[in-house]
């Protein structure tokens, strides 16, 4: 029993050391995303930069897998984990929830006219990630695979 306890504490210590090291080396999107990544399958994260009519803008697209009963809460958790603290007119995070990895990959690979997502977030300028609006899609035609 004591050997098992030491092993558990060793794992916890190693995780803390790894977390500190990754935070100091500026791991992709920082430590805020760890909890979300541990509980959800993140398929892809894209940083998109576009030229707008008056100025360039950027946004972050996060594709992840959810379960039907937790869709709205999962999208909000994604926005909190990956989102900016407060958006300006150029920084947005869009979380896209899918019922399977296959659906997420189809949405990324195939034409954007196909809508495979179960839900997504909408964020407007100067909106905090905590107040993100979740749009639930009623039809998910890609969840065959």
C-alpha positions as CSV (number, residue, x, y, z in Angstrom):
1,X,0.0,0.0,0.0
2,X,2.8,2.4,0.8
3,X,4.5,1.6,-2.5
4,X,1.3,2.6,-4.3
5,X,1.0,5.8,-2.4
6,X,4.6,6.8,-3.3
7,X,4.0,6.0,-6.9
8,X,0.9,8.2,-6.9
9,X,2.8,11.1,-5.3
10,X,5.6,10.6,-7.8
11,X,3.1,11.0,-10.6
12,X,1.6,14.1,-9.1
13,X,5.0,15.6,-8.6
14,X,6.0,14.9,-12.1
15,X,2.8,16.4,-13.4
16,X,3.4,19.6,-11.4
17,X,7.0,19.9,-12.7
18,X,5.8,19.3,-16.3
19,X,3.1,21.9,-15.8
20,X,5.6,24.5,-14.5
21,X,8.0,23.8,-17.3
22,X,5.4,24.0,-20.0
23,X,4.0,27.3,-18.5
24,X,7.5,28.9,-18.5
25,X,8.2,27.7,-22.1
26,X,4.9,29.2,-23.3
27,X,3.3,25.9,-24.3
28,X,0.5,26.3,-26.9
29,X,-2.2,28.5,-25.3
30,X,-0.8,28.1,-21.8
31,X,-1.9,26.1,-18.8
32,X,-5.5,27.4,-19.0
33,X,-6.2,24.7,-21.7
34,X,-4.9,21.8,-19.7
35,X,-8.1,21.0,-17.8
36,X,-10.2,21.2,-21.0
37,X,-7.7,19.0,-22.9
38,X,-7.7,16.4,-20.2
39,X,-11.5,16.1,-20.2
40,X,-12.2,16.6,-24.0
41,X,-10.6,15.4,-27.2
42,X,-9.3,18.5,-28.9
43,X,-9.0,17.7,-32.6
44,X,-7.5,20.9,-33.9
45,X,-6.7,24.5,-32.9
46,X,-6.2,27.0,-35.8
47,X,-5.1,30.6,-35.5
48,X,-6.6,32.4,-38.5
49,X,-5.5,35.9,-39.7
50,X,-7.6,37.7,-42.3
51,X,-7.7,41.2,-43.8
52,X,-10.9,43.0,-43.1
53,X,-12.3,46.1,-44.8
54,X,-10.8,48.5,-42.4
55,X,-8.1,46.5,-40.5
56,X,-6.8,42.9,-40.2
57,X,-8.4,40.6,-37.7
58,X,-7.5,37.3,-36.0
59,X,-9.5,34.5,-34.5
60,X,-8.9,31.1,-33.0
61,X,-10.9,28.1,-34.2
62,X,-11.1,25.2,-31.7
63,X,-12.5,21.9,-32.9
64,X,-13.3,19.3,-30.2
65,X,-15.5,16.3,-29.4
66,X,-18.4,16.5,-27.0
67,X,-21.2,14.3,-25.8
68,X,-24.9,15.2,-26.6
69,X,-25.9,15.9,-23.0
70,X,-23.0,18.3,-22.3
71,X,-22.8,20.3,-25.5
72,X,-23.7,23.7,-24.2
73,X,-21.5,23.5,-21.1
74,X,-18.6,22.1,-23.1
75,X,-18.7,24.9,-25.6
76,X,-18.7,27.4,-22.7
77,X,-15.8,25.6,-21.1
78,X,-13.9,25.7,-24.4
79,X,-14.4,29.4,-24.7
80,X,-13.1,30.0,-21.2
81,X,-10.1,27.7,-21.7
82,X,-9.0,29.0,-25.2
83,X,-10.6,32.5,-25.2
84,X,-9.0,35.8,-24.7
85,X,-9.8,37.5,-21.4
86,X,-11.5,40.4,-23.2
87,X,-12.0,40.6,-26.9
88,X,-11.2,43.7,-28.9
89,X,-12.5,44.1,-32.4
90,X,-9.7,41.8,-33.7
91,X,-9.5,38.8,-31.3
92,X,-12.2,36.1,-31.2
93,X,-12.3,32.5,-30.2
94,X,-14.8,30.2,-31.9
95,X,-15.3,26.8,-30.3
96,X,-16.9,24.1,-32.5
97,X,-18.3,21.0,-30.8
98,X,-18.7,17.7,-32.7
99,X,-20.1,14.4,-31.7
100,X,-17.2,12.5,-33.2
101,X,-13.6,13.1,-34.4
102,X,-14.8,12.0,-37.8
103,X,-17.3,14.9,-38.0
104,X,-14.7,17.4,-36.8
105,X,-12.2,16.3,-39.5
106,X,-14.9,16.4,-42.2
107,X,-15.8,20.0,-41.2
108,X,-12.1,21.0,-41.4
109,X,-11.3,19.1,-44.6
110,X,-14.4,19.5,-46.7
111,X,-16.1,22.6,-48.0
112,X,-17.2,25.0,-45.3
113,X,-20.8,24.7,-46.7
114,X,-21.1,21.4,-44.9
115,X,-22.1,21.9,-41.2
116,X,-21.1,18.9,-39.1
117,X,-21.0,20.6,-35.7
118,X,-23.4,19.9,-32.8
119,X,-22.8,23.5,-31.5
120,X,-20.5,26.5,-31.7
121,X,-19.8,29.7,-29.9
122,X,-20.4,33.2,-31.0
123,X,-18.3,36.0,-29.5
124,X,-18.9,39.7,-30.3
125,X,-16.4,42.6,-29.9
126,X,-15.6,43.5,-26.3
127,X,-17.4,40.4,-25.0
128,X,-15.7,38.4,-22.2
129,X,-15.3,34.7,-22.9
130,X,-17.5,34.0,-19.9
131,X,-20.5,35.5,-21.6
132,X,-20.1,33.7,-25.0
133,X,-23.3,32.8,-26.8
134,X,-23.7,29.1,-27.6
135,X,-25.6,28.2,-30.8
136,X,-27.0,24.6,-30.7
137,X,-27.3,23.0,-34.2
138,X,-30.2,20.7,-34.6
139,X,-28.8,18.8,-37.6
140,X,-25.5,17.1,-37.6
141,X,-25.4,15.3,-41.0
142,X,-21.7,14.2,-40.8
143,X,-21.9,11.9,-37.8
144,X,-22.0,8.7,-39.8
145,X,-18.4,7.5,-39.4
